[in-house]
Amino acid sequence: MIVVTGAAGFIGSCLVSKLNQEGFLDVVVVDDFSHPEKNKNLEGKTISQRVDREVFIDWIEKNQHLIQFIFHIGARTDTTEFDTAIFDKLNLNYTKAVWNKCVEHGIPLVYASSAATYGLGEYGYDDNHDVVDKLKPLNPYGDSKNDFDKWALKQEKQPYFWAGLKFFNVYGPNEYHKGRMASVIFHAYNQVKETGAMKLFASHNPDYKDGEQLRDFVYVKDVVNVCMFLLHHRKDSGLYNLGSGKARTFLDLVTNTFKALDREPNISFIPTPEDIRDKYQYFTEANMSKLQSIGYDIPFHTLEEGVEDYVKNYLSFHSYF
């Protein structure tokens, strides 16, 4: 039995699909299933049980002898939410409870951390445990993820295998429900289809031209490939970056979206909203050497490959992975 929390969400539902493809059919999905649009992500997938997130901790206690592995992907991910109590409950304390159950019952655990922990990148983007205490996230979401990473590293009792995955800018199918928090590609596709054009944030940093802000965009299919590797690997516990390892510009991203739609680029720029302007990241790039050092050698999709697959095989048909 494999358990996936946040299973109706973007990354979680793609992981369920990948597990099914690899022959894992006894998959227990955990989430708040009250959102019809999110639930569409699970249609057609082979699932043995649905567990509401509010009763999941008790459920682990009753079913621990059947659980082979837990992927704790569920989290509150809204970077514009500033109610720290929500993050304390859903991201910090809830994850501590999952961790403690995994320790108690000998269950291996992979959980979702985030590149948001790196803040403005003052200490680089290396998944080095020594810098975790120094990191300065830019919002309560990033704080909650870093607070758990710090807590996990200090625990004397740990699951016999655990990994915290610092997701960078993940994009791909099954994000239809995410609204403003969906990837730039998702928004670009819809803007281009509706208006024939795309508006990007202008640069307010003299070191970067408009549209040349850089991000590490990683395709969700690569993310779930790494999850599957760790499911089988089960050693070398710790924090791991999960990006493509290659920073690309927003212009690259949107230009490739136009290309996948067989349209000429039509891109303009608007001021970055003032409420996020002073916390805006102009560069992120995952150092992926640590994951590679433990044997992960599957090539990641290039931005061109990922955007083409996403647009032509999913967005154009409103289909799911």
Buried (B, 14 or more C-beta within 10 A) or exposed (E): BBBBBBBBBBBBBBBBBBBBEEEBEBBBBBBBBEEEEBBBBBEEBEBEEBBEBEEBEEBBEEBBEEBEBBBBBBBBBBBEBEEEEBBBEBBBEBBBEBBBBBBEBEBBBBBBBBBBBBBBBEBEBBBBEEBBEEBBBBBBBBBBBBBBBBEBBEEEEBBEBBBBBBBBBBBBBBBBBBEEBBBBBBBBBEBBEEEEBBBBBBBBEEEBEBBBBBBBBBBBBBBBBBBBBBBEBBEBBBBBBBBBBBBBBBBBBBBBBBBBBEEEBBBEBEEBEEEEEEEBBBBBBBBBEBBEEBEBEEEBBBBBBBBBBBBEEBBEEEEBB
